[in-house]
Amino acid sequence: MKKQLICTLLCVSMLLASSLPAFAAKTTTEPLEESEVKPLVQAETFETPYAPLCFVDKKGNPVQGLVFSEPTLTRFTDVNGLNEIDAAAATGLYDGGYTGKEKVDFSKPIAFSVTNPVNDETKKYNVRLDDDKTTKLTWDKETPAQSIAKKKEKVSFRVVDQNGKPVSDAQFVLPSQQFLLPTDVNGRTYYYGEPFEMYNVELHYTDSKGNDQHLTKLVTVRDSHLKNGKLSITFKVTV
C-alpha cells in the first residue's frame, strides 16, 4: 500500500509539472488590457485682485511689521511700509465661491483691521482703495518697532550678505511656527518668546534675482540670554 500510494503521488506530481509550462505560456502570451487614457483637463486659473497699500506713521515714516487681522494680506508690511490686500477676500467674494469673473467694486469703501502683533493693538480702516495705485494709510498708534524697544527680555537675530551688508525684510521662523517681524534696515529683528534648546531656526529671504531662498541653523536661546538682552545671532547669506 505504501509503494502504491507513493507511486500515485509521483504520477500526480508529474502531471502537474507537465501542465505548468503550458499554463505559464498561456498566461504570458495573452495581451494585457490597456485602461482608457483620458485627456487631462486643465484647471481654470484666474487673477486675484490685490490693492497695494502703504502704511506710515504720523510723521510720514513707513511702518514695518503690521499684519491684517483677517487673512486678506501677506504676513507683514515690509521695510517701506508696503503690502497689498486681497480685495476679493476683503469684500467677501470668496464666500460664494470666487471664479474670477466677479468684480471687486472699488467705488465703495473696503473695511479691514490692522494689528501691531507685538502689543496686539488693532486699528480698523474703512476706505476706498485702488487696484492700480498705492493707497497711503496712517498708523497713528505705537509701531511694532517701538513696542519691541520697550521689551527688556529679548534676543536679536541679524542677517547679513556675503559682503557684510544688512539684509532687510528677511523672515525668521522659530519654535511653534512663530514668525518674527521682518528684519529692519539694519538687518535686525528680535525674539522675545520662551527659551528653547537646539532648535532649527528657519530663515527665508530673497536673493538679488528675486528668488525665494531659505536655510536653517541650529540655535539655542536660554533664559539668561533673554534676560540680559545682549545675545545677537547672525545668519550670513548669499544674495
N, CA, C and O of each residue as an XYZ file, in Angstrom:
956
protein
N       0.827     -1.208      0.000
C       0.000      0.000      0.000
C       0.858      1.254      0.000
O       0.545      2.234     -0.676
N       1.908      1.217      0.738
C       2.770      2.391      0.807
C       3.395      2.671     -0.544
O       3.453      3.822     -0.978
N       3.879      1.589     -1.236
C       4.526      1.786     -2.532
C       3.517      2.308     -3.551
O       3.835      3.176     -4.365
N       2.292      1.769     -3.498
C       1.255      2.173     -4.438
C       0.883      3.643     -4.222
O       0.668      4.376     -5.187
N       0.807      4.073     -2.960
C       0.462      5.447     -2.627
C       1.547      6.398     -3.108
O       1.257      7.458     -3.663
N       2.801      6.009     -2.891
C       3.929      6.847     -3.314
C       3.947      6.981     -4.826
O       4.195      8.064     -5.357
N       3.680      5.870     -5.524
C       3.648      5.879     -6.983
C       2.561      6.810     -7.500
O       2.767      7.580     -8.438
N       1.386      6.717     -6.855
C       0.266      7.577     -7.251
C       0.602      9.044     -7.077
O       0.295      9.872     -7.935
N       1.238      9.359     -5.950
C       1.619     10.745     -5.676
C       2.630     11.243     -6.679
O       2.571     12.395     -7.109
N       3.568     10.374     -7.059
C       4.584     10.756     -8.041
C       3.939     11.021     -9.391
O       4.321     11.960    -10.089
N       2.959     10.195     -9.765
C       2.277     10.381    -11.044
C       1.533     11.705    -11.081
O       1.587     12.436    -12.070
N       0.837     12.005     -9.990
C       0.104     13.274     -9.903
C       1.050     14.446    -10.002
O       0.751     15.435    -10.670
N       2.222     14.342     -9.326
C       3.209     15.419     -9.359
C       3.729     15.638    -10.745
O       3.919     16.777    -11.170
N       3.975     14.512    -11.492
C       4.494     14.613    -12.847
C       3.473     15.272    -13.764
O       3.833     16.086    -14.614
N       2.184     14.917    -13.591
C       1.137     15.517    -14.407
C       1.036     17.026    -14.167
O       0.881     17.807    -15.106
N       1.127     17.424    -12.883
C       1.073     18.840    -12.555
C       2.266     19.592    -13.135
O       2.125     20.700    -13.652
N       3.440     18.976    -13.042
C       4.653     19.616    -13.547
C       4.580     19.797    -15.050
O       5.018     20.816    -15.585
N       4.013     18.783    -15.743
C       3.948     18.867    -17.205
C       2.952     19.921    -17.668
O       3.058     20.443    -18.777
N       1.979     20.231    -16.807
C       0.970     21.216    -17.191
C       1.411     22.643    -16.901
O       0.827     23.571    -17.460
N       2.414     22.864    -16.052
C       2.845     24.206    -15.660
C       3.381     25.024    -16.816
O       2.997     26.187    -16.936
N       4.258     24.491    -17.693
C       4.763     25.306    -18.796
C       3.658     25.769    -19.725
O       3.664     26.906    -20.194
N       2.685     24.860    -19.994
C       1.585     25.240    -20.870
C       0.754     26.349    -20.250
O       0.322     27.271    -20.942
N       0.526     26.257    -18.922
C      -0.244     27.273    -18.208
C       0.490     28.603    -18.190
O      -0.102     29.663    -18.394
N       1.816     28.523    -17.939
C       2.618     29.741    -17.894
C       2.654     30.406    -19.254
O       2.566     31.630    -19.359
N       2.784     29.587    -20.307
C       2.833     30.152    -21.654
C       1.529     30.829    -22.003
O       1.507     31.873    -22.655
N       0.431     30.216    -21.557
C      -0.883     30.775    -21.855
C      -1.074     32.126    -21.187
O      -1.610     33.058    -21.786
N      -0.624     32.222    -19.918
C      -0.836     33.464    -19.181
C       0.076     34.570    -19.664
O      -0.309     35.737    -19.607
N       1.254     34.257    -20.131
C       2.197     35.299    -20.534
C       1.959     35.775    -21.957
O       2.374     36.876    -22.319
N       1.280     34.942    -22.785
C       1.076     35.349    -24.182
C      -0.225     36.092    -24.386
O      -0.435     36.681    -25.446
N      -1.119     36.080    -23.379
C      -2.371     36.821    -23.533
C      -2.100     38.318    -23.456
O      -1.383     38.768    -22.563
N      -2.656     39.088    -24.367
C      -2.431     40.539    -24.315
C      -3.090     41.167    -23.087
O      -4.199     40.796    -22.702
N      -2.376     42.136    -22.473
C      -2.907     42.815    -21.297
C      -3.913     43.876    -21.723
O      -3.730     44.563    -22.728
N      -4.973     43.992    -20.939
C      -5.970     45.009    -21.245
C      -5.427     46.383    -20.866
O      -4.968     46.577    -19.740
N      -5.473     47.320    -21.778
C      -4.997     48.665    -21.507
C      -6.173     49.531    -21.067
O      -7.227     49.572    -21.702
N      -5.940     50.230    -19.936
C      -7.002     51.107    -19.441
C      -7.098     52.333    -20.332
O      -6.110     52.781    -20.915
N      -8.289     52.854    -20.422
C      -8.530     54.005    -21.278
C      -7.843     55.237    -20.708
O      -8.026     55.562    -19.535
N      -7.061     55.917    -21.518
C      -6.354     57.118    -21.090
C      -7.214     58.326    -21.409
O      -7.500     58.617    -22.571
N      -7.621     59.023    -20.362
C      -8.459     60.194    -20.540
C      -7.595     61.444    -20.596
O      -6.643     61.561    -19.824
N      -7.894     62.365    -21.473
C      -7.098     63.597    -21.559
C      -7.227     64.430    -20.293
O      -8.297     64.510    -19.691
N      -6.107     65.055    -19.895
C      -6.111     65.883    -18.704
C      -6.877     67.169    -18.964
O      -6.743     67.799    -20.012
N      -7.680     67.535    -17.982
C      -8.443     68.775    -18.081
C      -7.666     69.865    -17.361
O      -7.382     69.748    -16.169
N      -7.327     70.914    -18.079
C      -6.542     71.994    -17.489
C      -7.383     72.767    -16.487
O      -8.514     73.165    -16.767
N      -6.798     72.967    -15.304
C      -7.511     73.684    -14.255
C      -7.712     75.144    -14.654
O      -6.836     75.764    -15.258
N      -8.864     75.670    -14.310
C      -9.170     77.056    -14.643
C      -8.396     77.979    -13.716
O      -8.411     77.782    -12.500
N      -7.737     78.958    -14.251
C      -6.963     79.906    -13.455
C      -7.559     81.297    -13.593
O      -8.218     81.612    -14.583
N      -7.317     82.119    -12.587
C      -7.778     83.494    -12.636
C      -6.869     84.349    -11.764
O      -6.194     83.841    -10.869
N      -6.859     85.619    -12.025
C      -6.043     86.556    -11.271
C      -6.824     87.061    -10.060
O      -7.999     87.412    -10.162
N      -6.147     87.090     -8.912
C      -6.771     87.606     -7.700
C      -6.561     89.116     -7.634
O      -5.430     89.580     -7.780
N      -7.610     89.883     -7.419
C      -7.461     91.345     -7.378
C      -6.831     91.812     -6.057
O      -7.428     91.676     -4.988
N      -5.637     92.353     -6.153
C      -4.955     92.893     -4.980
C      -4.907     94.412     -5.061
O      -4.795     94.982     -6.147
N      -4.993     95.060     -3.908
C      -4.898     96.514     -3.842
C      -3.646     96.869     -3.040
O      -3.558     96.497     -1.870
N      -2.671     97.577     -3.627
C      -1.434     97.928     -2.915
C      -1.665     98.988     -1.855
O      -2.419     99.939     -2.063
N      -1.001     98.813     -0.700
C      -1.149     99.728      0.424
C       0.217    100.157      0.940
O       1.205     99.439      0.786
N       0.260    101.336      1.555
C       1.476    101.821      2.208
C       1.086    102.418      3.551
O       0.279    103.345      3.612
N       1.663    101.885      4.633
C       1.358    102.376      5.986
C       2.490    103.269      6.484
O       3.662    102.899      6.429
N       2.115    104.456      6.973
C       3.090    105.410      7.511
C       2.629    105.870      8.889
O       1.445    105.798      9.218
N       3.585    106.346      9.692
C       3.213    106.892     10.998
C       2.783    108.351     10.846
O       2.658    108.851      9.728
N       2.557    109.029     11.967
C       2.052    110.403     11.916
C       3.054    111.378     11.299
O       2.684    112.464     10.853
N       4.332    110.976     11.279
C       5.366    111.813     10.676
C       5.633    111.456      9.213
O       6.469    112.077      8.556
N       4.923    110.465      8.719
C       5.101    110.065      7.327
C       6.151    108.993      7.123
O       6.474    108.664      5.982
N       6.701    108.430      8.211
C       7.705    107.365      8.112
C       7.024    106.016      7.896
O       5.980    105.759      8.497
N       7.589    105.146      7.051
C       6.976    103.833      6.821
C       6.933    102.998      8.093
O       7.845    103.055      8.918
N       5.863    102.223      8.241
C       5.686    101.366      9.420
C       5.827     99.912      8.987
O       5.010     99.400      8.221
N       6.859     99.259      9.478
C       7.121     97.860      9.148
C       6.529     96.939     10.200
O       6.478     97.293     11.378
N       6.077     95.745      9.778
C       5.675     94.714     10.728
C       4.208     94.659     11.091
O       3.826     93.870     11.955
N       3.363     95.476     10.457
C       1.922     95.407     10.719
C       1.333     94.200     10.002
O       1.812     93.801      8.940
N       0.295     93.626     10.589
C      -0.385     92.484      9.972
C      -1.886     92.761      9.934
O      -2.407     93.566     10.706
N      -2.566     92.077      9.017
C      -4.013     92.199      8.936
C      -4.660     91.186      9.867
O      -4.191     90.055      9.988
N      -5.730     91.594     10.517
C      -6.455     90.692     11.409
C      -7.179     89.617     10.625
O      -7.367     88.506     11.120
N      -7.591     89.941      9.390
C      -8.244     88.966      8.531
C      -7.209     88.370      7.580
O      -6.188     89.004      7.314
N      -7.452     87.159      7.060
C      -6.490     86.533      6.132
C      -6.591     87.120      4.732
O      -6.850     86.404      3.765
N      -6.385     88.435      4.632
C      -6.544     89.110      3.344
C      -5.251     89.754      2.878
O      -5.227     90.427      1.848
N      -4.173     89.554      3.631
C      -2.925     90.237      3.325
C      -1.769     89.280      3.540
O      -1.866     88.360      4.352
N      -0.673     89.485      2.819
C       0.524     88.724      3.138
C       0.980     89.137      4.523
O       0.531     90.164      5.034
N       1.846     88.378      5.136
C       2.000     88.417      6.578
C       2.346     89.778      7.188
O       1.676     90.205      8.129
N       3.367     90.470      6.683
C       3.796     91.721      7.316
C       3.970     92.835      6.292
O       4.255     92.576      5.122
N       3.796     94.076      6.740
C       4.225     95.197      5.913
C       5.751     95.193      5.894
O       6.385     94.854      6.893
N       6.346     95.569      4.751
C       7.793     95.474      4.629
C       8.485     96.721      5.166
O       7.851     97.570      5.791
N       9.796     96.826      4.919
C      10.589     97.917      5.485
C      10.135     99.277      4.963
O      10.413    100.302      5.586
N       9.436     99.294      3.820
C       8.901    100.534      3.262
C       7.431    100.746      3.619
O       6.784    101.648      3.087
N       6.910     99.919      4.513
C       5.518    100.029      4.927
C       4.539     99.490      3.909
O       3.334     99.715      4.028
N       5.041     98.774      2.900
C       4.202     98.319      1.794
C       3.635     96.928      2.022
O       4.254     96.079      2.664
N       2.465     96.720      1.491
C       1.828     95.418      1.447
C       0.662     95.527      0.478
O       0.428     96.596     -0.087
N      -0.062     94.452      0.280
C      -1.228     94.513     -0.596
C      -2.325     93.636     -0.035
O      -2.072     92.553      0.492
N      -3.535     94.116     -0.155
C      -4.687     93.419      0.407
C      -5.405     92.644     -0.696
O      -5.553     93.124     -1.820
N      -5.843     91.445     -0.353
C      -6.660     90.638     -1.253
C      -8.066     91.229     -1.230
O      -8.856     90.954     -0.327
N      -8.360     92.039     -2.231
C      -9.626     92.773     -2.242
C     -10.831     91.852     -2.358
O     -11.897     92.156     -1.822
N     -10.674     90.728     -3.053
C     -11.784     89.786     -3.190
C     -12.153     89.192     -1.837
O     -13.332     89.027     -1.525
N     -11.140     88.871     -1.035
C     -11.404     88.328      0.296
C     -11.978     89.392      1.214
O     -12.894     89.126      1.992
N     -11.435     90.600      1.120
C     -11.889     91.680      1.997
C     -13.334     92.066      1.734
O     -14.025     92.526      2.642
N     -13.798     91.885      0.510
C     -15.189     92.247      0.177
C     -16.122     91.047      0.184
O     -17.291     91.182     -0.177
N     -15.636     89.874      0.587
C     -16.491     88.705      0.745
C     -16.813     87.955     -0.526
O     -17.750     87.157     -0.539
N     -16.064     88.182     -1.605
C     -16.368     87.482     -2.857
C     -16.072     85.983     -2.772
O     -16.668     85.192     -3.502
N     -15.152     85.591     -1.884
C     -14.819     84.175     -1.755
C     -15.935     83.375     -1.085
O     -15.991     82.152     -1.213
N     -16.822     84.069     -0.373
C     -17.866     83.376      0.390
C     -18.786     82.557     -0.508
O     -19.282     81.507     -0.100
N     -19.012     83.031     -1.718
C     -19.906     82.315     -2.622
C     -19.184     81.467     -3.642
O     -19.805     80.960     -4.576
N     -17.874     81.302     -3.482
C     -17.093     80.531     -4.437
C     -16.606     81.412     -5.578
O     -17.260     81.515     -6.615
N     -15.482     82.030     -5.385
C     -14.951     83.008     -6.352
C     -14.456     82.303     -7.609
O     -13.687     81.346     -7.515
N     -14.880     82.755     -8.771
C     -14.490     82.146    -10.045
C     -13.574     83.043    -10.855
O     -13.058     82.617    -11.888
N     -13.361     84.269    -10.415
C     -12.543     85.196    -11.169
C     -13.370     86.104    -12.059
O     -12.868     87.109    -12.563
N     -14.619     85.761    -12.254
C     -15.490     86.571    -13.103
C     -16.132     87.711    -12.307
O     -16.508     88.744    -12.862
N     -16.248     87.494    -10.986
C     -16.816     88.543    -10.162
C     -15.828     89.724    -10.072
O     -14.615     89.523    -10.028
N     -16.347     90.915    -10.046
C     -15.517     92.107     -9.995
C     -15.635     92.789     -8.639
O     -16.723     92.918     -8.078
N     -14.482     93.224     -8.127
C     -14.488     93.981     -6.883
C     -14.961     95.398     -7.177
O     -14.496     96.039     -8.120
N     -15.881     95.870     -6.367
C     -16.401     97.222     -6.539
C     -15.515     98.182     -5.751
O     -15.719     98.399     -4.556
N     -14.527     98.753     -6.442
C     -13.602     99.671     -5.778
C     -14.206    101.060     -5.568
O     -13.558    101.935     -4.993
N     -15.430    101.268     -6.026
C     -16.081    102.561     -5.793
C     -16.629    102.661     -4.375
O     -16.960    103.749     -3.904
N     -16.724    101.517     -3.699
C     -17.227    101.504     -2.330
C     -16.080    101.285     -1.346
O     -15.101    100.617     -1.681
N     -16.187    101.838     -0.132
C     -15.139    101.636      0.872
C     -15.000    100.152      1.241
O     -15.984     99.413      1.262
N     -13.786     99.740      1.526
C     -13.495     98.368      1.947
C     -13.061     98.396      3.405
O     -12.181     99.173      3.778
N     -13.670     97.557      4.228
C     -13.392     97.538      5.668
C     -12.409     96.422      6.004
O     -12.528     95.306      5.498
N     -11.439     96.729      6.860
C     -10.466     95.734      7.321
C      -9.805     96.250      8.597
O      -9.913     97.429      8.931
N      -9.127     95.359      9.298
C      -8.433     95.725     10.535
C      -6.957     95.383     10.428
O      -6.581     94.378      9.823
N      -6.122     96.232     11.023
C      -4.672     96.038     11.009
C      -4.181     96.004     12.454
O      -4.670     96.749     13.303
N      -3.204     95.126     12.725
C      -2.762     94.898     14.100
C      -1.246     95.035     14.245
O      -0.478     94.627     13.374
N      -0.845     95.617     15.364
C       0.554     95.578     15.787
C       0.724     94.248     16.523
O       0.212     94.109     17.634
N       1.431     93.254     15.941
C       1.483     91.922     16.547
C       2.292     91.847     17.835
O       2.240     90.834     18.532
N       3.033     92.891     18.165
C       3.851     92.876     19.382
C       3.009     93.203     20.602
O       3.142     92.555     21.640
N       2.136     94.209     20.487
C       1.285     94.573     21.632
C      -0.199     94.299     21.378
O      -1.047     94.611     22.214
N      -0.508     93.704     20.200
C      -1.878     93.328     19.835
C      -2.832     94.511     19.703
O      -4.048     94.330     19.771
N      -2.308     95.706     19.517
C      -3.164     96.863     19.310
C      -3.683     96.861     17.876
O      -2.921     96.650     16.932
N      -4.978     97.095     17.720
C      -5.630     96.988     16.416
C      -6.296     98.301     16.025
O      -6.798     99.041     16.872
N      -6.290     98.569     14.734
C      -6.985     99.737     14.205
C      -7.838     99.298     13.029
O      -7.399     98.505     12.196
N      -9.075     99.822     12.962
C      -9.994     99.496     11.882
C      -9.948    100.582     10.811
O      -9.901    101.776     11.108
N      -9.964    100.132      9.562
C      -9.981    101.048      8.425
C     -11.241    100.774      7.600
O     -11.705     99.637      7.518
N     -11.777    101.814      7.003
C     -12.912    101.690      6.092
C     -12.709    102.752      5.007
O     -13.219    103.868      5.108
N     -11.956    102.382      3.971
C     -11.512    103.372      2.992
C     -11.705    102.850      1.574
O     -11.813    101.644      1.349
N     -11.746    103.775      0.629
C     -11.775    103.403     -0.783
C     -10.356    103.099     -1.234
O      -9.442    103.896     -1.019
N     -10.177    101.951     -1.856
C      -8.864    101.517     -2.310
C      -8.798    101.571     -3.824
O      -9.811    101.784     -4.491
N      -7.621    101.380     -4.358
C      -7.402    101.396     -5.802
C      -6.568    100.178     -6.150
O      -5.578     99.890     -5.478
N      -6.962     99.455     -7.204
C      -6.210     98.261     -7.568
C      -5.005     98.585     -8.447
O      -4.213     97.695     -8.760
N      -4.859     99.834     -8.844
C      -3.720    100.228     -9.671
C      -2.741    101.130     -8.934
O      -1.531    101.043     -9.144
N      -3.263    101.997     -8.070
C      -2.415    102.939     -7.345
C      -2.313    102.540     -5.876
O      -3.241    101.967     -5.305
N      -1.165    102.854     -5.277
C      -0.945    102.531     -3.866
C      -1.709    103.508     -2.983
O      -1.595    104.724     -3.137
N      -2.482    102.965     -2.061
C      -3.238    103.780     -1.110
C      -2.404    103.977      0.147
O      -1.977    103.004      0.768
N      -2.170    105.232      0.527
C      -1.374    105.537      1.723
C      -2.304    105.661      2.920
O      -3.283    106.406      2.893
N      -1.977    104.912      3.976
C      -2.789    104.913      5.194
C      -1.912    105.267      6.395
O      -0.741    104.891      6.456
N      -2.491    105.990      7.342
C      -1.738    106.420      8.523
C      -1.992    105.483      9.689
O      -3.137    105.201     10.042
N      -0.893    104.998     10.289
C      -0.955    104.209     11.522
C      -0.550    105.156     12.652
O       0.631    105.460     12.818
N      -1.547    105.628     13.441
C      -1.293    106.638     14.464
C      -1.135    106.042     15.857
O      -1.279    106.741     16.860
N      -0.840    104.755     15.913
C      -0.627    104.091     17.199
C       0.841    103.695     17.344
O       1.655    103.980     16.466
N       1.172    103.043     18.447
C       2.544    102.588     18.665
C       2.943    101.595     17.577
O       2.189    100.672     17.269
N       4.115    101.780     17.001
C       4.569    100.905     15.919
C       5.180     99.627     16.505
O       5.575     99.612     17.671
N       5.259     98.557     15.708
C       5.908     97.329     16.195
C       7.343     97.564     16.667
O       7.768     96.972     17.659
N       8.090     98.417     15.971
C       9.472     98.710     16.380
C       9.503     99.374     17.753
O      10.368     99.059     18.571
N       8.573    100.285     18.014
C       8.512    100.955     19.320
C       8.124     99.968     20.419
O       8.620    100.058     21.542
N       7.247     99.038     20.097
C       6.822     98.042     21.083
C       7.970     97.116     21.457
O       8.150     96.788     22.630
N       8.748     96.695     20.464
C       9.889     95.809     20.735
C      10.953     96.530     21.550
O      11.587     95.925     22.415
N      11.156     97.825     21.279
C      12.166     98.593     22.003
C      11.869     98.632     23.501
O      12.784     98.781     24.311
N      10.608     98.502     23.869
C      10.226     98.529     25.285
C      10.491     97.203     25.991
O      10.552     97.159     27.219
N      10.647     96.127     25.229
C      10.840     94.810     25.841
C      12.279     94.655     26.321
O      13.226     94.874     25.565
N      12.427     94.276     27.578
C      13.757     94.120     28.164
C      14.317     92.715     27.930
O      15.529     92.548     27.794
N      13.449     91.715     27.882
C      13.891     90.333     27.687
C      13.734     89.957     26.216
O      12.626     89.708     25.741
N      14.855     89.919     25.507
C      14.814     89.634     24.073
C      16.196     89.238     23.577
O      17.209     89.498     24.227
N      16.212     88.612     22.425
C      17.443     88.208     21.741
C      17.351     88.734     20.319
O      16.302     88.632     19.683
N      18.446     89.297     19.816
C      18.403     89.848     18.455
C      18.894     88.818     17.438
O      19.834     88.065     17.692
N      18.238     88.809     16.295
C      18.646     87.994     15.148
C      18.997     88.970     14.023
O      18.287     89.945     13.776
N      20.116     88.676     13.349
C      20.564     89.586     12.290
C      20.933     88.804     11.043
O      21.430     87.681     11.125
N      20.681     89.416      9.870
C      21.016     88.794      8.587
C      21.931     89.737      7.812
O      21.613     90.914      7.641
N      23.069     89.221      7.343
C      23.989     89.994      6.514
C      24.318     89.177      5.268
O      24.248     87.948      5.281
N      24.680     89.881      4.185
C      25.023     89.186      2.956
C      26.505     88.840      2.906
O      27.216     88.992      3.899
N      26.971     88.372      1.744
C      28.348     87.918      1.586
C      29.359     89.054      1.761
O      30.545     88.804      1.973
N      28.887     90.300      1.672
C      29.774     91.457      1.847
C      29.618     92.108      3.216
O      30.204     93.157      3.487
N      28.824     91.476      4.074
C      28.612     92.010      5.410
C      27.549     93.087      5.491
O      27.387     93.715      6.537
N      26.815     93.313      4.399
C      25.772     94.331      4.399
C      24.465     93.742      4.937
O      24.154     92.580      4.677
N      23.698     94.547      5.692
C      22.436     94.033      6.264
C      21.417     93.680      5.192
O      21.340     94.327      4.147
N      20.640     92.645      5.470
C      19.566     92.207      4.570
C      18.238     92.497      5.248
O      17.932     91.923      6.293
N      17.454     93.379      4.662
C      16.158     93.739      5.252
C      15.054     92.829      4.739
O      15.200     92.171      3.708
N      13.957     92.802      5.468
C      12.760     92.024      5.126
C      13.018     90.519      5.048
O      12.279     89.801      4.375
N      14.054     90.038      5.727
C      14.256     88.595      5.862
C      13.341     88.095      6.974
O      13.047     88.829      7.917
N      12.895     86.853      6.864
C      11.873     86.322      7.778
C      12.397     85.127      8.554
O      12.851     84.152      7.956
N      12.341     85.191      9.880
C      12.728     84.081     10.746
C      11.487     83.340     11.229
O      10.472     83.953     11.557
N      11.582     82.006     11.268
C      10.521     81.171     11.826
C      11.129     80.368     12.965
O      12.073     79.605     12.758
N      10.590     80.538     14.167
C      11.117     79.910     15.369
C      10.141     78.880     15.921
O       9.157     78.554     15.256
N      10.391     78.352     17.137
C       9.518     77.291     17.681
C       8.040     77.635     17.622
O       7.643     78.796     17.719
N       7.231     76.582     17.459
C       5.764     76.700     17.380
C       5.337     77.587     16.220
O       4.323     78.281     16.298
N       6.125     77.558     15.133
C       5.807     78.328     13.930
C       5.601     79.810     14.247
O       4.702     80.449     13.701
N       6.438     80.348     15.129
C       6.349     81.768     15.452
C       7.165     82.564     14.436
O       8.366     82.348     14.274
N       6.490     83.485     13.759
C       7.147     84.327     12.769
C       7.617     85.609     13.448
O       6.815     86.338     14.031
N       8.922     85.883     13.370
C       9.417     87.148     13.892
C       9.103     88.263     12.901
O       8.839     88.009     11.726
N       9.135     89.496     13.391
C       8.975     90.623     12.486
C      10.084     90.572     11.442
O      11.173     90.078     11.735
N       9.838     91.066     10.238
C      10.898     91.068      9.235
C      12.087     91.900      9.702
O      11.925     92.833     10.489
N      13.268     91.568      9.222
C      14.461     92.331      9.606
C      14.356     93.761      9.088
O      13.817     94.005      8.008
N      14.878     94.705      9.873
C      14.778     96.122      9.522
C      15.915     96.542      8.591
O      16.610     95.689      8.039
N      16.106     97.846      8.415
C      17.144     98.343      7.509
C      18.539     97.943      7.965
O      19.479     97.935      7.170
N      18.673     97.610      9.250
C      19.957     97.158      9.782
C      20.087     95.635      9.745
O      21.047     95.076     10.274
N      19.112     94.967      9.116
C      19.128     93.515      9.025
C      18.804     92.834     10.340
O      19.144     91.666     10.529
N      18.154     93.542     11.250
C      17.958     93.028     12.607
C      16.480     92.877     12.963
O      15.642     93.681     12.556
N      16.180     91.828     13.733
C      14.867     91.641     14.322
C      15.065     91.017     15.698
O      16.198     90.751     16.098
N      13.975     90.779     16.428
C      14.121     90.332     17.817
C      13.164     89.197     18.152
O      12.051     89.104     17.633
N      13.655     88.329     19.054
C      12.835     87.249     19.608
C      12.620     87.543     21.084
O      13.569     87.846     21.807
N      11.361     87.453     21.537
C      11.048     87.754     22.937
C      10.118     86.698     23.534
O       9.361     86.983     24.462
N      10.180     85.474     22.996
C       9.322     84.398     23.480
C       9.982     83.553     24.553
O      10.822     84.036     25.313
N       9.591     82.273     24.608
C      10.119     81.349     25.607
C      11.496     80.827     25.190
O      11.781     80.740     23.995
N      12.357     80.476     26.159
C      13.662     79.898     25.808
C      13.496     78.529     25.156
O      12.480     77.863     25.357
N      14.497     78.106     24.369
C      14.442     76.801     23.718
C      15.856     76.278     23.509
O      16.813     77.049     23.451
N      15.977     74.951     23.396
C      17.270     74.290     23.251
C      17.385     73.618     21.895
O      16.489     72.879     21.487
N      18.479     73.869     21.197
C      18.837     73.157     19.974
C      17.659     73.050     19.000
O      17.175     71.956     18.709
N      17.214     74.192     18.509
C      16.086     74.217     17.579
C      16.569     74.716     16.229
O      17.352     75.662     16.151
N      16.093     74.070     15.156
C      16.436     74.503     13.810
C      15.600     75.731     13.441
O      14.416     75.620     13.121
N      16.231     76.884     13.491
C      15.554     78.128     13.138
C      15.618     78.311     11.628
O      16.685     78.181     11.028
N      14.486     78.609     11.018
C      14.418     78.810      9.571
C      14.568     80.290      9.234
O      14.041     81.161      9.926
N      15.298     80.549      8.158
C      15.426     81.900      7.645
C      14.973     81.915      6.189
O      15.438     81.106      5.386
N      14.076     82.823      5.849
C      13.601     82.972      4.483
C      13.959     84.375      4.002
O      13.710     85.360      4.697
N      14.545     84.460      2.806
C      14.955     85.754      2.267
C      14.891     85.698      0.742
O      14.690     84.634      0.158
N      15.064     86.854      0.109
C      15.023     86.970     -1.346
C      16.403     87.348     -1.858
O      17.021     88.285     -1.351
N      16.890     86.622     -2.863
C      18.221     86.925     -3.388
C      18.150     88.082     -4.397
O      17.081     88.640     -4.641
N      19.301     88.427     -4.973
C      19.381     89.580     -5.865
C      18.586     89.389     -7.148
O      18.274     90.365     -7.831
N      18.250     88.129     -7.490
C      17.471     87.843     -8.690
C      15.969     87.744     -8.402
O      15.171     87.449     -9.293
N      15.605     87.992     -7.157
C      14.195     87.943     -6.792
C      13.683     86.560     -6.452
O      12.476     86.355     -6.321
N      14.600     85.599     -6.307
C      14.208     84.228     -5.972
C      14.130     84.045     -4.461
O      14.956     84.572     -3.715
N      13.129     83.292     -4.023
C      12.987     82.993     -2.594
C      14.008     81.942     -2.193
O      14.152     80.914     -2.854
N      14.713     82.210     -1.105
C      15.719     81.284     -0.596
C      15.446     81.021      0.882
O      14.779     81.809      1.553
N      15.971     79.906      1.376
C      15.833     79.636      2.805
C      16.987     78.766      3.287
O      17.610     78.049      2.504
N      17.258     78.838      4.566
C      18.266     77.989      5.196
C      17.887     77.816      6.655
O      17.044     78.548      7.176
N      18.507     76.851      7.311
C      18.238     76.596      8.729
C      19.539     76.604      9.514
O      20.611     76.331      8.973
N      19.431     76.915     10.774
C      20.601     76.944     11.653
C      20.172     76.499     13.041
O      19.135     76.924     13.551
N      20.978     75.643     13.641
C      20.665     75.134     14.974
C      20.967     76.219     16.010
O      22.092     76.710     16.098
N      19.953     76.584     16.787
C      20.068     77.713     17.711
C      19.563     77.313     19.096
O      18.613     76.542     19.224
N      20.206     77.842     20.113
C      19.745     77.687     21.496
C      19.561     79.063     22.118
O      20.467     79.894     22.064
N      18.412     79.309     22.699
C      18.140     80.555     23.415
C      17.731     80.192     24.838
O      16.676     79.600     25.064
N      18.581     80.555     25.788
C      18.302     80.238     27.189
C      17.691     81.445     27.896
O      17.694     82.563     27.382
N      17.172     81.180     29.085
C      16.528     82.230     29.866
C      17.509     83.363     30.169
O      17.131     84.535     30.175
N      18.783     83.002     30.423
C      19.802     84.021     30.716
C      20.054     84.911     29.500
O      20.321     86.103     29.652
N      19.969     84.337     28.288
C      20.147     85.130     27.075
C      19.042     86.179     26.947
O      19.298     87.327     26.582
N      17.824     85.771     27.249
C      16.686     86.676     27.133
C      16.764     87.791     28.174
O      16.450     88.944     27.877
N      17.182     87.449     29.389
C      17.172     88.427     30.475
C      18.217     89.517     30.299
O      17.961     90.686     30.588
N      19.410     89.125     29.818
C      20.420     90.185     29.678
C      20.275     90.961     28.377
O      20.814     92.060     28.243
N      19.556     90.398     27.426
C      19.260     91.120     26.196
C      20.462     91.431     25.328
O      20.391     92.299     24.458
N      21.578     90.727     25.556
C      22.800     91.054     24.822
C      23.165     90.037     23.738
O      24.071     90.277     22.940
N      22.464     88.910     23.711
C      22.791     87.892     22.711
C      22.327     88.327     21.327
O      21.184     88.748     21.145
N      23.229     88.221     20.354
C      22.905     88.529     18.968
C      23.317     87.345     18.100
O      24.477     86.935     18.129
N      22.395     86.798     17.338
C      22.642     85.640     16.489
C      22.616     86.102     15.035
O      21.621     86.657     14.567
N      23.717     85.869     14.328
C      23.845     86.376     12.954
C      23.795     85.239     11.949
O      24.457     84.215     12.119
N      23.014     85.425     10.914
C      22.943     84.499      9.779
C      23.619     85.188      8.591
O      23.299     86.333      8.272
N      24.546     84.497      7.944
C      25.191     85.039      6.743
C      24.624     84.335      5.512
O      24.567     83.106      5.465
N      24.214     85.103      4.532
C      23.583     84.547      3.336
C      24.245     85.125      2.088
O      24.943     86.137      2.146
N      24.011     84.466      0.973
C      24.471     84.946     -0.321
C      23.281     85.440     -1.112
O      22.340     84.690     -1.370
N      23.324     86.703     -1.495
C      22.186     87.287     -2.218
C      22.554     87.571     -3.675
O      21.721     88.063     -4.436
